[in-house]
Amino acid sequence: MAEDVILAIPTKEERFIVEADASDRAIGTVLSQQQNGKWCLVAFMSKALTVTKHNYKIYDKELLAIMLALSEWRHYLMGATKDVEIWMDHQNLQYFQKPQKLNQ
């Protein structure tokens, strides 16, 4: 069963977390903040990918989700007094730790 979601009013003094995930056809992100010792939902976003972006590798889709989230919520995150954490699938990070062969 679905429940109504209550969004918290963000403050600049508390830490933000951006969670991002991607699938073959869509991306989703969540912005949370810890308030009074409890994690609260501040905002969320999902977006269907264009047919062209369906061909992206999964790690590129994950990075696209992060870029869109940071752009969408920059008015919250730029004024944050604490570091912003970004959470995503760990497996996808391994790809970016390896040297990549560049096309000439």
DSSP file (Angstrom, degrees, kcal/mol; ACC not computed):
  #  RESIDUE AA STRUCTURE BP1 BP2  ACC     N-H-->O    O-->H-N    N-H-->O    O-->H-N    TCO  KAPPA ALPHA  PHI   PSI    X-CA   Y-CA   Z-CA
    1    1 A M              0   0    0      0, 0.0     2,-0.2     0, 0.0     0, 0.0   0.000 360.0 360.0 360.0 142.8    0.0    0.0    0.0
    2    2 A A        -     0   0    0      1,-0.0     2,-0.3     0, 0.0     0, 0.0  -0.578 360.0-158.0 -85.1 147.7    1.2    3.5   -0.8
    3    3 A E        -     0   0    0     -2,-0.2     2,-0.2     0, 0.0    -1,-0.0  -0.886  27.0 -99.8-120.6 154.5    1.6    6.1    2.0
    4    4 A D        -     0   0    0     -2,-0.3     2,-0.5     1,-0.0     0, 0.0  -0.511  38.3-135.2 -68.5 141.1    1.6    9.9    1.8
    5    5 A V        -     0   0    0     -2,-0.2     2,-0.6     2,-0.0    -1,-0.0  -0.869  10.9-155.7-103.4 130.6    5.1   11.2    1.9
    6    6 A I        -     0   0    0     -2,-0.5    35,-0.3     0, 0.0     2,-0.3  -0.929  12.7-146.7-106.0 121.1    5.9   14.2    4.1
    7    7 A L        -     0   0    0     -2,-0.6    35,-0.2    33,-0.1     2,-0.2  -0.685  12.6-129.6 -89.3 138.9    8.9   16.2    3.0
    8    8 A A        -     0   0    0     33,-3.2    -1,-0.0    -2,-0.3    32,-0.0  -0.524  19.9-115.3 -82.4 152.0   11.2   17.8    5.5
    9    9 A I        -     0   0    0     -2,-0.2    -1,-0.1     1,-0.0    33,-0.0  -0.803  39.8-127.5 -85.1 119.3   12.2   21.5    5.3
   10   10 A P        -     0   0    0      0, 0.0     2,-0.3     0, 0.0     6,-0.0  -0.306  19.9-157.7 -72.3 151.9   15.9   21.4    4.8
   11   11 A T    >   -     0   0    0      4,-0.1     3,-0.6     1,-0.1    69,-0.0  -0.924  20.9-133.4-122.5 153.2   18.4   23.4    6.9
   12   12 A K  T 3  S+     0   0    0     -2,-0.3    69,-2.5     1,-0.2    70,-0.4   0.658 100.3  65.6 -77.4 -15.3   21.9   24.5    6.0
   13   13 A E  T 3  S+     0   0    0     67,-0.2     2,-0.2    68,-0.1    -1,-0.2   0.638  91.5  70.8 -84.9 -14.6   23.3   23.3    9.3
   14   14 A E  S <  S-     0   0    0     -3,-0.6    68,-0.3     1,-0.1    67,-0.2  -0.675  88.5 -97.0-106.8 160.0   22.7   19.6    8.8
   15   15 A R        -     0   0    0     -2,-0.2    19,-1.3    19,-0.2     2,-0.3  -0.463  33.2-146.9 -76.0 140.1   24.3   17.1    6.5
   16   16 A F  E     -A   33   0A   0     67,-0.5    69,-2.2    66,-0.2     2,-0.4  -0.796   7.0-161.7-103.6 149.3   22.7   16.1    3.2
   17   17 A I  E     -Ab  32  85A   0     15,-2.4    15,-2.7    -2,-0.3     2,-0.5  -0.999   2.4-160.5-128.8 130.5   22.9   12.8    1.4
   18   18 A V  E     -Ab  31  86A   0     67,-2.9    69,-3.3    -2,-0.4     2,-0.5  -0.953   8.7-166.0-107.2 122.2   22.1   12.3   -2.3
   19   19 A E  E     -Ab  30  87A   0     11,-2.7    11,-2.2    -2,-0.5     2,-0.4  -0.927   8.7-175.3-108.9 132.8   21.2    8.8   -3.3
   20   20 A A  E     +A   29   0A   0     67,-2.4    69,-0.3    -2,-0.5     2,-0.3  -0.968   8.9 167.6-130.8 143.9   21.3    7.9   -6.9
   21   21 A D  E     -A   28   0A   0      7,-2.3     7,-2.6    -2,-0.4     2,-0.3  -0.985  11.1-162.5-149.7 156.1   20.3    4.8   -8.9
   22   22 A A  E     -A   27   0A   0     -2,-0.3     5,-0.2     5,-0.2     2,-0.2  -0.976   4.9-173.7-140.3 152.0   19.7    3.9  -12.5
   23   23 A S        -     0   0    0      3,-2.9    -2,-0.0    -2,-0.3     5,-0.0  -0.647  51.6 -80.1-126.9-171.3   18.1    1.1  -14.5
   24   24 A D  S    S+     0   0    0     -2,-0.2    32,-0.1     1,-0.2     3,-0.1   0.857 126.2  19.0 -61.3 -35.0   18.0    0.4  -18.2
   25   25 A R  S    S+     0   0    0      1,-0.1    24,-3.1    23,-0.0     2,-0.3   0.472 123.8  28.9-120.1  -3.9   15.2    2.9  -18.8
   26   26 A A  E     - C   0  48A   0     22,-0.3    -3,-2.9    28,-0.1     2,-0.3  -0.978  54.1-144.1-154.1 162.8   15.1    5.4  -15.9
   27   27 A I  E     -AC  22  47A   0     20,-2.4    20,-2.4    -2,-0.3     2,-0.3  -0.934  15.0-169.3-127.4 155.0   17.0    7.1  -13.2
   28   28 A G  E     -AC  21  46A   0     -7,-2.6    -7,-2.3    -2,-0.3     2,-0.3  -0.998   3.2-175.4-145.2 145.7   16.0    8.1   -9.7
   29   29 A T  E     -AC  20  45A   0     16,-3.0    16,-2.4    -2,-0.3     2,-0.4  -0.977   7.4-160.3-140.6 153.2   17.5   10.2   -6.9
   30   30 A V  E     -AC  19  44A   0    -11,-2.2   -11,-2.7    -2,-0.3     2,-0.5  -0.998   6.7-154.1-134.1 136.1   16.6   11.0   -3.3
   31   31 A L  E     +AC  18  43A   0     12,-3.1    11,-3.0    -2,-0.4    12,-1.7  -0.961  24.3 174.6-110.5 120.6   17.8   14.0   -1.2
   32   32 A S  E     -AC  17  41A   0    -15,-2.7   -15,-2.4    -2,-0.5     2,-0.3  -0.836  13.6-166.6-123.7 160.5   17.8   13.3    2.6
   33   33 A Q  E     -AC  16  40A   0      7,-2.2     7,-2.8    -2,-0.3     2,-0.6  -0.993  24.6-121.2-147.6 141.2   18.9   15.2    5.6
   34   34 A Q  E     + C   0  39A   0    -19,-1.3     2,-0.4    -2,-0.3     5,-0.2  -0.734  36.1 174.3 -84.8 121.4   19.4   14.1    9.2
   35   35 A Q  E >   - C   0  38A   0      3,-3.1     3,-1.4    -2,-0.6    -2,-0.1  -0.992  67.1 -10.6-131.8 125.7   17.2   16.2   11.5
   36   36 A N  T 3  S-     0   0    0     -2,-0.4    -1,-0.1     1,-0.3     3,-0.1   0.869 129.6 -54.4  54.8  39.9   17.0   15.6   15.3
   37   37 A G  T 3  S+     0   0    0      1,-0.2     2,-0.4    -3,-0.0    -1,-0.3   0.564 120.5 101.3  76.5   8.9   18.8   12.3   14.9
   38   38 A K  E <  S-C   35   0A   0     -3,-1.4    -3,-3.1    -5,-0.1     2,-0.4  -0.979  74.2-119.5-129.7 138.3   16.4   11.0   12.3
   39   39 A W  E     -C   34   0A   0     -2,-0.4     2,-0.4    -5,-0.2    -5,-0.2  -0.630  34.8-168.7 -78.5 129.3   16.9   10.8    8.5
   40   40 A C  E     -C   33   0A   0     -7,-2.8    -7,-2.2    -2,-0.4     2,-0.5  -0.928  23.7-118.0-122.3 142.4   14.2   12.8    6.7
   41   41 A L  E     +C   32   0A   0     -2,-0.4   -33,-3.2   -35,-0.3    -9,-0.2  -0.660  31.9 171.8 -77.7 125.3   13.2   12.9    3.0
   42   42 A V  E     -     0   0A   0    -11,-3.0     2,-0.3    -2,-0.5   -10,-0.2   0.801  63.1 -19.1-101.0 -43.3   13.8   16.4    1.6
   43   43 A A  E     -C   31   0A   0    -12,-1.7   -12,-3.1   -36,-0.1    -1,-0.4  -0.985  53.5-163.1-159.8 159.7   13.2   15.8   -2.1
   44   44 A F  E     -C   30   0A   0     -2,-0.3     2,-0.3   -14,-0.2   -14,-0.2  -0.982   6.2-174.1-147.2 158.8   13.1   13.0   -4.7
   45   45 A M  E     -C   29   0A   0    -16,-2.4   -16,-3.0    -2,-0.3     2,-0.3  -0.993   4.7-177.6-153.1 141.9   13.2   12.9   -8.5
   46   46 A S  E     -C   28   0A   0     -2,-0.3     2,-0.3   -18,-0.2   -18,-0.2  -0.984   6.4-174.6-139.2 154.0   12.9   10.3  -11.2
   47   47 A K  E     -C   27   0A   0    -20,-2.4   -20,-2.4    -2,-0.3     2,-0.3  -0.983  24.2-126.2-151.7 133.7   13.2   10.6  -14.9
   48   48 A A  E     -C   26   0A   0     -2,-0.3   -22,-0.3   -22,-0.2     2,-0.2  -0.588  35.0-122.1 -75.1 141.6   12.7    8.3  -17.9
   49   49 A L        -     0   0    0    -24,-3.1    -1,-0.1    -2,-0.3     5,-0.1  -0.582  23.4-111.6 -84.8 147.6   15.7    8.0  -20.1
   50   50 A T     >  -     0   0    0     -2,-0.2     4,-1.0     1,-0.1     3,-0.1  -0.292  34.1-103.8 -68.7 163.3   15.5    8.9  -23.8
   51   51 A V  T >4 S+     0   0    0      1,-0.2     3,-0.6     2,-0.2     4,-0.5   0.879 123.5  54.0 -58.1 -38.7   15.9    6.1  -26.3
   52   52 A T  G >4 S+     0   0    0      1,-0.2     3,-1.3     2,-0.2    -1,-0.2   0.907 106.2  51.3 -61.7 -42.3   19.4    7.3  -27.0
   53   53 A K  G >4 S+     0   0    0      1,-0.3     3,-1.3     2,-0.2    -1,-0.2   0.634  90.5  77.6 -74.7 -13.1   20.3    7.2  -23.4
   54   54 A H  G << S+     0   0    0     -4,-1.0    -1,-0.3    -3,-0.6    -2,-0.2   0.806  90.8  58.0 -60.3 -27.0   19.0    3.6  -23.1
   55   55 A N  G <  S+     0   0    0     -3,-1.3    -1,-0.2    -4,-0.5    -2,-0.2   0.568  82.3 110.4 -81.7  -9.4   22.3    2.7  -24.8
   56   56 A Y  S <  S-     0   0    0     -3,-1.3     2,-0.1    -4,-0.2    -3,-0.0  -0.299  78.5-105.9 -62.7 148.8   24.5    4.2  -22.1
   57   57 A K     >  -     0   0    0      1,-0.1     4,-1.9     4,-0.0     3,-0.5  -0.398  34.1-109.0 -67.8 156.0   26.5    1.9  -19.9
   58   58 A I  H  > S+     0   0    0      1,-0.3     4,-2.2     2,-0.2     5,-0.2   0.855 118.3  55.2 -61.6 -36.0   25.1    1.5  -16.4
   59   59 A Y  H  > S+     0   0    0      1,-0.2     4,-2.0     2,-0.2    -1,-0.3   0.857 107.8  49.8 -67.2 -32.2   27.9    3.5  -14.8
   60   60 A D  H  > S+     0   0    0     -3,-0.5     4,-2.2     2,-0.2    -1,-0.2   0.863 109.2  51.6 -71.3 -35.1   27.2    6.4  -17.2
   61   61 A K  H  X S+     0   0    0     -4,-1.9     4,-2.1     2,-0.2    -2,-0.2   0.888 108.9  51.3 -66.1 -38.5   23.5    6.3  -16.3
   62   62 A E  H  X S+     0   0    0     -4,-2.2     4,-1.9     2,-0.2    -2,-0.2   0.924 111.1  47.2 -64.3 -44.0   24.5    6.4  -12.6
   63   63 A L  H  X S+     0   0    0     -4,-2.0     4,-2.8     1,-0.2    -2,-0.2   0.879 109.1  54.7 -65.4 -36.9   26.7    9.5  -13.2
   64   64 A L  H  X S+     0   0    0     -4,-2.2     4,-2.5     2,-0.2    -1,-0.2   0.910 106.6  51.7 -60.5 -42.1   23.9   11.1  -15.2
   65   65 A A  H  X S+     0   0    0     -4,-2.1     4,-2.2     2,-0.2    -2,-0.2   0.911 111.1  47.5 -60.9 -42.7   21.6   10.6  -12.2
   66   66 A I  H  X S+     0   0    0     -4,-1.9     4,-2.8     2,-0.2     5,-0.2   0.928 111.5  50.2 -64.9 -45.3   24.1   12.2   -9.9
   67   67 A M  H  X S+     0   0    0     -4,-2.8     4,-2.1     1,-0.2    -2,-0.2   0.916 112.3  46.9 -60.8 -43.4   24.7   15.2  -12.2
   68   68 A L  H  X S+     0   0    0     -4,-2.5     4,-2.8     2,-0.2    -1,-0.2   0.894 112.6  50.2 -65.7 -39.0   20.9   15.8  -12.6
   69   69 A A  H  X S+     0   0    0     -4,-2.2     4,-2.4    -5,-0.2    -2,-0.2   0.936 111.1  47.7 -64.7 -46.2   20.4   15.6   -8.8
   70   70 A L  H  < S+     0   0    0     -4,-2.8    -1,-0.2     1,-0.2    -2,-0.2   0.876 115.2  46.4 -63.7 -36.7   23.2   18.0   -8.1
   71   71 A S  H >< S+     0   0    0     -4,-2.1     3,-0.9    -5,-0.2     4,-0.2   0.924 113.7  47.8 -69.1 -44.7   21.9   20.4  -10.7
   72   72 A E  H 3< S+     0   0    0     -4,-2.8     3,-0.3     1,-0.2    -2,-0.2   0.871 122.5  33.2 -64.2 -38.8   18.3   20.1   -9.5
   73   73 A W  T >X S+     0   0    0     -4,-2.4     4,-2.4    -5,-0.2     3,-1.3   0.115  78.7 117.2-108.9  20.8   19.1   20.6   -5.8
   74   74 A R  H <> S+     0   0    0     -3,-0.9     4,-2.9     1,-0.3     5,-0.3   0.831  70.7  63.3 -59.7 -32.2   22.0   23.0   -6.1
   75   75 A H  H 34 S+     0   0    0     -3,-0.3     4,-0.3    -4,-0.2    -1,-0.3   0.796 111.8  37.3 -65.4 -26.9   20.1   25.7   -4.2
   76   76 A Y  H <4 S+     0   0    0     -3,-1.3     3,-0.3     2,-0.1    -2,-0.2   0.890 121.0  44.3 -82.5 -46.3   20.1   23.4   -1.2
   77   77 A L  H >< S+     0   0    0     -4,-2.4     3,-1.1     1,-0.2    -2,-0.2   0.811 103.4  60.9 -76.5 -32.8   23.5   21.9   -1.5
   78   78 A M  T 3< S+     0   0    0     -4,-2.9    -1,-0.2     1,-0.3    -3,-0.1   0.828 108.6  45.3 -65.5 -30.3   25.6   25.1   -2.3
   79   79 A G  T 3  S+     0   0    0     -3,-0.3    -1,-0.3    -5,-0.3    -2,-0.2   0.422  84.2 124.6 -92.3   1.8   24.6   26.6    1.0
   80   80 A A    <   -     0   0    0     -3,-1.1   -67,-0.2    -4,-0.2   -68,-0.1  -0.369  48.8-157.6 -66.2 138.0   25.3   23.5    3.0
   81   81 A T  S    S+     0   0    0    -69,-2.5     2,-0.3   -67,-0.2    -1,-0.1   0.597  76.1  56.0 -90.9 -12.5   27.7   24.1    5.9
   82   82 A K  S    S-     0   0    0    -70,-0.4   -66,-0.2   -68,-0.3   -68,-0.1  -0.801 101.3 -82.1-115.9 160.8   28.6   20.3    6.1
   83   83 A D        -     0   0    0     -2,-0.3   -67,-0.5   -68,-0.1     2,-0.5  -0.246  40.7-129.2 -59.2 145.9   29.9   18.0    3.5
   84   84 A V        -     0   0    0    -69,-0.1     2,-0.4    -4,-0.1   -67,-0.2  -0.865  19.2-147.8 -97.6 129.2   27.4   16.5    1.1
   85   85 A E  E     -b   17   0A   0    -69,-2.2   -67,-2.9    -2,-0.5     2,-0.5  -0.777   4.9-156.8 -97.0 142.7   27.6   12.7    0.7
   86   86 A I  E     -b   18   0A   0     -2,-0.4     2,-0.5   -69,-0.2   -67,-0.2  -0.983   8.2-163.7-119.7 123.0   26.7   10.9   -2.5
   87   87 A W  E     +b   19   0A   0    -69,-3.3   -67,-2.4    -2,-0.5     2,-0.3  -0.898  22.2 145.0-108.5 132.6   25.6    7.3   -2.3
   88   88 A M        -     0   0    0     -2,-0.5   -67,-0.1   -69,-0.2     2,-0.1  -0.925  58.1 -57.2-150.8 175.4   25.5    5.0   -5.4
   89   89 A D     >  -     0   0    0    -69,-0.3     4,-0.7    -2,-0.3     3,-0.5  -0.377  42.4-144.5 -61.0 129.4   26.1    1.4   -6.3
   90   90 A H  H >> S+     0   0    0      1,-0.2     4,-1.0     2,-0.2     3,-0.9   0.866  93.9  64.1 -64.5 -38.2   29.7    0.5   -5.3
   91   91 A Q  H >> S+     0   0    0      1,-0.3     3,-0.6     2,-0.2     4,-0.6   0.864  98.7  54.9 -56.8 -37.5   30.2   -1.9   -8.2
   92   92 A N  H >> S+     0   0    0     -3,-0.5     4,-0.7     1,-0.2     3,-0.6   0.798  99.0  61.6 -69.1 -27.5   29.9    1.0  -10.7
   93   93 A L  H <X S+     0   0    0     -3,-0.9     4,-0.7    -4,-0.7     3,-0.5   0.813  91.2  67.7 -67.6 -29.1   32.7    3.0   -8.9
   94   94 A Q  H XX S+     0   0    0     -4,-1.0     3,-0.7    -3,-0.6     4,-0.6   0.838  92.3  60.6 -61.4 -33.0   35.2    0.2   -9.7
   95   95 A Y  H X< S+     0   0    0     -3,-0.6     3,-1.0    -4,-0.6    -1,-0.2   0.905 103.9  48.9 -60.4 -41.6   35.0    1.0  -13.4
   96   96 A F  H 3< S+     0   0    0     -4,-0.7    -1,-0.2    -3,-0.5    -2,-0.2   0.614 101.2  64.0 -78.2 -11.8   36.2    4.6  -12.8
   97   97 A Q  H << S+     0   0    0     -4,-0.7    -1,-0.2    -3,-0.7    -2,-0.2   0.636  91.5  79.0 -83.5 -14.0   39.1    3.5  -10.7
   98   98 A K  S << S-     0   0    0     -3,-1.0     2,-0.0    -4,-0.6     0, 0.0  -0.705  94.8-101.0 -94.5 144.8   40.7    1.6  -13.7
   99   99 A P        -     0   0    0      0, 0.0     2,-0.4     0, 0.0    -2,-0.1  -0.381  40.0-139.5 -61.3 140.8   42.6    3.4  -16.4
  100  100 A Q        -     0   0    0     -4,-0.1     2,-0.6    -2,-0.0    -4,-0.0  -0.813   9.3-122.2-106.2 144.4   40.5    3.9  -19.5
  101  101 A K        -     0   0    0     -2,-0.4     2,-0.3     1,-0.0     0, 0.0  -0.745  31.1-144.9 -83.6 123.6   41.6    3.5  -23.1
  102  102 A L        -     0   0    0     -2,-0.6     2,-0.2     1,-0.0    -1,-0.0  -0.672   9.8-122.6 -92.0 143.1   41.0    6.8  -24.9
  103  103 A N              0   0    0     -2,-0.3    -1,-0.0     1,-0.1     0, 0.0  -0.524 360.0 360.0 -76.6 149.7   40.0    6.9  -28.6
  104  104 A Q              0   0    0     -2,-0.2    -1,-0.1     0, 0.0    -2,-0.0   0.416 360.0 360.0-105.3 360.0   42.2    8.9  -30.9
